[in-house]
């Protein structure tokens, strides 16, 4: 079974979640200013808030992310326990994802980030339907 490839896929998914959470907060004020309708979407905003709430909660409970557990399990199944057998994806994405810090510091950082997400929710609330005019003519 290609455990290493599956572990790399889980790592890429994990990186995608981080990009969604961090990038989501960055795009909200810009999207509001530019009138991007999807930034006002309840679905996007609710998924964004739930993601950071889950991440913060996991950290405060002293738990690692389930994706981290799954990736490490897959790597153990592949027999890759050292850094020597790293794939290109693993080498670069782990540099961006995993920080050598105590869990309480990460929990605090995630909580501060979550407060920023809550502030963005208050400052740029989701709307349905959005109050912005569309840039395209309505569908017939």
N, C-alpha and C positions, 0 to 999 in steps of 0.2 A: 504494500500500500504506500502511496506517495505522501508519507507524513510530513516531510519537509515542505513540499509544495503546499499542502493544506495549512501548515503553520504559517507559511509566508502569506497565504491568502487571508488568514485570520489577522495577521499583523497589518496587512494593507487595509482591511476593514476597520481595524482599531484606529489606524491613522486617519481614515476617512471620517470616523466619528469625531476625532479631535478637530479636524478641519471644519466639520459641520458646526461644532460647538463654538470654537474660537472665531471662525469666519462668519458664523451667523451673527454674533454680537457686533462684529465690525461692519457688516453689510446693512444692519438695521437702520442706523441713522442716515447712511448714504442713500439707501433705497427709499426711505421716506422723502428725503430731499429731492430725489430724482423722479419720484412718483411711480416706483416699481410696485405693481399691485401684489406680487407674491410675497413681498416683505410684510404686508399688512395682513396676510392670510392667517386665520386662526390655526389652521393645521400646522403651518411652518412654525409659528410662534409657540404653540403648545408643545410640539415635539422638541423645540429648542429648550424651553424651560424644564420639561420633564427630563431631558438628557442631563443637564447640569445638576438638577436636583438629585437624580440617581447617582451621578458621579460623586457629588459631595456627601451624600448619605453613605455610600459605600466606604468612602475614606474615613468618615467619622466613626463608622462601625469597625474600623480596622481591617477591612476586607480589600483585597485586590480586585480589580475589574474582572468580571467573568471572562472577557476576551483574553486577558493576560493569562489566567489559569488555563484556558483552552489552548492557547499558543504554546505555553510551557509543557503541557501534557503531550501535545503533538510532537514537540521537539524531543521529549524523552522517548516517545514511541519510535521515533526515527533514529534514536541512538546518538543524537547530537547534544552532548552535554557541555561541550567547551566552545569557546569563541573561534576555534580554529576552523571548524566546518561551516562557517557562516556563509549564507548566500548573499548575493549583492543586495537584494531587497532587505534581508534581515540586518545587514551591516548598516545601511543608511537609515532605515525607518526606526530602528531601535535607538539610534543616536538622537532622533527628534522626539521620540515618545517617552523613553524612560529616563527619569532624572534621579540622581543619587541624592535623595533627601529623606528625612524621616517622614513617616506617614502623617504625623500630626501637622507638619509644615505643609504637606500637600493638601491635607484636609482644610487647613486655614486658607490656602491659596484658592482652592476650589470654592470655598464659601465666599470669599471676597469677589471672585468672578461671578458667582451666583447672585450676589447683591448687585453687581453691575448689570446682569441680565434683568433682574427685577426692576432696576432703575430705568432700563431701556423699555421695559414693558409699560411702566408708568408714563414715561416721557413720549414714547412712540407706540401708543396702544394698538393692538390688532383691531381691525374693523371688518365687519361683514355686513353689507357689501362695502368695499373700500369707498372712501369719499372722494377719491381722485377720479377725474375723468380719464377714460381710457384713451390711449394714443391711436387706437385703431377704431374704425367704424364698428358699431354693434352688428352682431350677426343677424341675418334676416330669418 
